[in-house]
Every structure is written in structure tokens, then in C-alpha cells.
Amino acid sequence: MPTLASTGLRTGGAPADSPRTLYVADYKSDVICLVDTEKRAVIRTIGFEGKGPISVAVAPDHSSMYVALDKSDSVAVVDLRTWDVTGTIKVGHAPTALAMDRNGTRVVVSNAGSKFLSVIDTGTHTVADIPLEDAKFGLAAGSEPRYVYGTHPLVDRLSIVDIVQRRVAGSIATPRGPWLIESTRDGAKAYLTSSEGMVTIDTAANTVVSVTGGLGFLPRSVTCSGDGRRVFVANLGSDTVSVIDAAANALIATIPVGGHPHWLRSTPDGRFVYVAAAADTGFVSVIDAERNVELHRIPVGKQPVSLAF
């Protein structure tokens, strides 16, 4: 069975140079908002009326973007040079999460209403399906394009899926209710949220090292700081972000943000963390990651649910 370390697990983090544009999927407004992170304002929206944009994946060269459309069982392709929607690709029922490999050749789609993953070839836009036995939600792509990782909240497991051979290559038992996952840049550790707290995984041994408890209610998204020293967890049910010391696996701060935080992403330099508030308040919080305080709220629509750089 491949180890997570051998596949270089990485979960959709931003490239080495911090991009200026943040892409926000606003589910209730049916738009993708493009946020200028220097101006801290929406500079453009791309509409998907009645289709429920719920997840976003951006190509490594920032030439294109893929948008999971929950209500139309499809993934839209957007040319980021012209802002045009250039195609729509049919996938499984209720696509909810996307993961793109590092070289941008494949986008993997988690379909909440179907027992398979959809794998999109970004060159031809053809689709291949990989059967799975149970529901899945969170996805992460490794530096080797052939592997993708999926969390299974109903059966407490993390699957390692070979998207070339189209099979499950292995799995790791997790604490109850695993949700979303991200790894350090060096691939030595992976972090995922669960009903019991933040789970730290040794990617070489494929084992759970620790579970950090004491977080807020309903931990959902997780992201690492650029230097790997800290991990941030969005707590949907308590309107907070937990800050964890990665070396000690210990909670060191709790930041009030409001709005049912659902998704968050750290900038590559580790200075800021952006948090999507999924309640009907319509904003993205900007956190100062050094001082552990909320700096600003960017209005984005009605219900931002996911982010990508």
C-alpha cells in the first residue's frame, strides 16, 4: 500500500508566491466571487444561476478554474484569462468537493449522491469513474498525480485512491466523523477534522499520531500556515477558528469570527487566513495569523461555502 508520504500529500494549497485573487464559491447567490486580497473587495463575479456552485479548484498556472455545481450534477470550466465559462462536464449526483493534481492534468470530484469519484482529464474533459463502497466528502490530491485521498464520515476512514488504476489502494482508520483534510508542504504530516477534534496523521507510517481536542463545535475545514508551525480549524457550530501549535499538537488560541465558518485557507506566506462564513451573513473573514485576531470582513454575497487561491 502506498504511504501518504510517498505520494507527497498536499491538499489544494496556494502556489509558492501568494496570489492576489481569492476565489469564493457563494452557494446561495449562485456566483463565484473574485476577491482582490490587497483591496479586500470583490472585483468580479461569475454567475451560475440555479446551479449551486459549492467547490472550486484552480489550475496551477491560474489559466483555468473548475467549479462543482451541486444542483446540476456537473462541473463548469472557466477560462481565467477571459472569465468565460468554456464548458460544462457531467459528473455524478451532487458534486461537493474537488481536488486537482499539482500538474493540473486531472480534477477529481467527490459526488455526495453517487458511490463513485469522477476523474476529469483537463486536456480532453473526458470523465472516468472510480467506484467506492460508501459516502465520501473531503478530497486531497498528492504531488504524484495518480493518488487522491478521500474522507469517509460515515465509516471513519481515509481512503487512498489510485486514479490511474481506478481502485482503492489502501485506507487509514480515523476517529469518528472525518471531514476535510490538508497536509504540510513537506508531506510529513496530514491534518483532518473529525467529530473528536483535529487529527494528526504520520504520512510515512499511515497512522494517527494524535487527536487535538478542546476545539469548537462542529470542526470543519483545516489549513496549515505557510511555515507549517500552526494549523487553523474552522468550527462551524461555535463561530470560531481554533489555532493549534503543530509541534505540540496543542490548542493555543481561539478566534471569534461569526457567521458559521465553513471553509478556510492560509496564504502561502502564513500572514493571513481567509475564512468563509456559511451563514446568511455573506462575508469572508481575514485573520492576522501572527496576532490571532480577525482584521476585516469582506462582503461577498449571501452564503460563501468554499475558497481557493
Buried (B, 14 or more C-beta within 10 A) or exposed (E): EBBBBBBBBBBBBBEEEBBEBBBBBBBBBBBBBBBBBEEBEBEEBBEBEEBBBBBBBBBEEBEBBBBBBBBBBBBBBBEBEEEEBEBBBEBBEBBBBBBBBBEBBBBBBBBBEBBBBBBBEBEEBEBBBBEBEEBBBBBBBBBBBBBBBBBBBEBBBBBBBBBEEBEBBBBBEBBEBBBBBBBBBEBBBBBBBBEBBBBBBBBEEBEBEBBBEEBBEBBBBBBBBBBBBBBBBBBBEBBBBBBBBBEEBEBEBBBEBBBBBBBBBBBBBBBBBBBBBBBEBBBBBBBBBEEBEBEEBBBBBBBBBBBBB
